[in-house]
Amino acid sequence: MLMAFNALLETQEIDIQSEPALERALHLYRQGRAEFADCLHAGLCAAAGQAPMLTFDAKAARLPQVELIVS
């Protein structure tokens, strides 16, 4: 999966929405702290200036700029 996303990012003919968020998500995912969907959400929040991301998911809360909501 990582190789496919990297190949798409390097393809000049493709315009990717929120490319910085995707690049951040891939970086976070490579670290192995959380699932890719959580990494993408964290990347989108950071790119939009909406960090920290709040979550109920303890595994996602391992990511930088993600905070666990304790109920």
C-alpha positions in Angstrom: 0.0 0.0 0.0 2.8 2.5 0.9 4.5 1.9 -2.4 1.3 2.5 -4.3 0.6 5.8 -2.6 4.2 6.9 -3.1 4.0 6.1 -6.8 0.8 8.2 -7.0 2.4 11.1 -5.2 5.3 11.0 -7.7 3.0 11.0 -10.8 2.9 14.5 -12.2 -0.3 13.8 -14.2 -2.3 13.2 -11.0 -3.6 16.1 -8.9 -4.1 14.9 -5.3 -6.4 16.8 -3.0 -4.7 17.6 0.3 -1.4 16.2 -0.8 0.5 17.5 2.3 -2.1 15.7 4.5 -1.5 12.4 2.6 2.2 12.8 2.9 1.9 13.3 6.6 -0.4 10.3 6.9 2.1 8.1 5.1 4.9 9.3 7.4 2.8 8.5 10.5 1.7 5.2 9.1 5.3 4.1 8.4 6.0 4.6 12.2 3.4 1.8 12.9 1.6 3.6 15.7 -1.9 3.5 14.2 -4.0 2.3 11.3 -3.8 4.2 8.0 -7.3 5.7 8.4 -6.3 7.2 11.7 -3.1 8.6 10.3 -5.0 10.1 7.4 -7.5 11.8 9.7 -4.6 13.2 11.8 -2.9 14.4 8.7 -6.0 16.1 7.5 -6.6 17.8 10.9 -3.0 19.0 11.0 -3.1 20.3 7.4 -6.3 22.2 8.2 -4.8 23.8 11.3 -7.3 21.9 13.5 -4.8 19.9 15.7 -5.0 18.3 18.0 -7.4 15.7 16.7 -9.6 14.3 19.5 -10.4 10.6 19.5 -11.9 7.8 21.6 -9.4 5.3 20.0 -6.5 4.6 22.3 -4.3 3.3 19.5 -5.0 6.5 17.4 -4.1 8.6 20.4 -0.5 7.3 20.1 0.0 9.6 17.1 1.5 13.1 17.6 -1.1 15.8 17.8 -3.9 13.4 18.7 -5.5 13.4 22.1 -7.5 10.7 23.8 -11.0 11.6 25.1 -11.6 9.7 28.3 -15.2 9.1 29.0 
